[in-house]
Amino acid sequence: MSRVKVGIIGAGRIGKLHAENLVKMHRVELKAISDLFAGHIREWADRIGIPVVTDHYQNILHDKEIQAILICSPTDTHVPIITEAAKAGKHIFCEKPISFQLEQTKQALEAVKETGVKFQVGFCRRFDQSLKKAHQTVKEGKIGQPHLLRITSRDPHPPTKEYVAASGGLFFDMAIHDFDMARYLVGSEVEEVFAQGAVLIDPMFAECGDVDTAVTTLKFSNGAIGVIDNSRKAVYGYDQRVEVFAANGCVTVENARPTTAAISTAEGVLLDKPKYFFLERYNEAFVQEMADFIESILDDKEVPVTGHDGLQAELIARAAQKSFAEKRPVKIAEIMSAAQV
């Protein structure tokens, strides 16, 4: 096999982004895309060279030429599509989270396991070169045993009320990327979670039963401690910083900026604001994410972000929700037992 024929399910912001990246890859043929509002995307699809546009995702699953699919539809559609796609023998890339319910995620992963198709979860930050270097630094023991992890993750502006209402909440929608990054950087599973949250930006979040500001503390099985802070509004841009402090040193990743120029005068030192949002900050990571998924199919390699990784991030998110609601630390084992995973 020299090329992979791909179909995309869901043509929202992330589906279009993946499509525009895939059509530039020589090892890929993007044959089809589906969306409930197919009529609105035909002109765009024609422009970038996608031959088939449909409003029924089953048309993609029933196409025997298509070997792999991307699931970029709303989260509540993921599990049935994963199950159908696995039974149809399609390799699957699924945006995070796999689902909002751990029992459903387990069901999806069982379907994948039974059929043997490849299954990758869309945690794009793992493919950022700076974060990947931080991961390798820790993994290779260059700074010794990790002691402390700090992750700062703040959006430049709040999402809409409609988005928040369907998002699953801050811990599942936003912080889940940070939960995955915590495991990735420390190289250990999380054992216990303690989360605090507040509504400090917009009462709309409270109306949706959510928070807009949170701090989550993690205890890892290797003894390390992590702290993640999240905000839905950083007026200066997309704030993305990490630090792993260890026995023999420290590795940090600072914000990406449009330029690295620093203007120093008597009044102070002026730097560019951080890049504005995730599309700019992780643009290259999205490209690499797709390239690695395609490579795993063509070269029969393990996908870089597995269903297990997706499940673990969801377990942490569920523990964070429970911790916030009950104002106490929650062990991951407690969540696993309740969900029978």
Steps between C-alpha positions, in 0.01 A plus 500: 500500500655830393211735576211509745151594384334705772154629585416771752182504708417852615598820319512750783811700587716200589372280216585769245842551656586130469365492145715791389806333651427156353455619140862621506640159601627280219425173685130587537197517274218687672202352318195612698365723774161491669308764690135554590524831315673359193359769273693766688838336446483391135673810363779470758536124434521557125761769551738275695429191288273270703294309238219367722283711732209337680262570788498132610814371671391141427580566134863536603494188718344296218760613246731201464778714353530712814746345744504756781267759646531811713219558751466876544130508583351600840614287794160342560522338154846347545418162654241381245720614213808332650306178544364505144836597352684224686249243376551635147876445536598867485801635687383782725625838614262652756508848647504525878327403718387158380177557693360672809413165662770257606272201440448613140873554451559146622242376248675682216843368596367144519365534145841620383678216679267235356555613142872581524478835320738779592356767728662835577366771732540867411729635769689731265732657759711185511615586148628847585879491464570688824270282709637189330853605596389554862348149497820347361713688753306345787470156338876477440573589863695815417355691795438206730184395682211749449389673820267779392297571186346837422267559205338832417227490236286809439284588201501852354122539513200302628300274267135563428223389733381249239848348488536483878160335542602212272870485591490266798645772723845650550657180633388288202522763228802714586705346782490152346788607273696592813414171670641314201806725494557433872524124442711555188754727671533325837492149350278366775134436565294732719376344824311786667335825394389808693329779305368841590307727267322833485298726273703820477462599135136468393188384692405316181726216613302456822177499299646205307607322819867563424799702622734731309800488735653193664803356675555124503757319712620157390686228687691256277584137570874581480461750786501820294247777563340710227308827490291614203338842479233576241320818401254567221627858453856629484482851355857484366460185284520121508703421812667157475791427733638188666776415745630167626721543805705193583776371726784609270353794314198650332350524153264782402303592189397863474236667286541503124505855362476639145863614529778461755604866473541674836501881490685640801483870589515715812125445539527122506525188286232436239416154363229384261186363660461121484347361182128562510334158507554127460483509121805726490683353800468136394483537122809286435392248763171440315695423181732258679208335676344407166834396349563260788150352475547432129847357562365262763262358239741479208792365704284292738630678810327567831317832503672767714191580710298191587151428627659433839633856500154631418344296779755612759442866422124447538551326834691803627233736365223302671698497825549877472127553452421282801767667711367846419141397570578321827788725614740213571789312342385215275706193416501376140438148634168624640394627157610179330307288745180702460521485120627140494793584274 
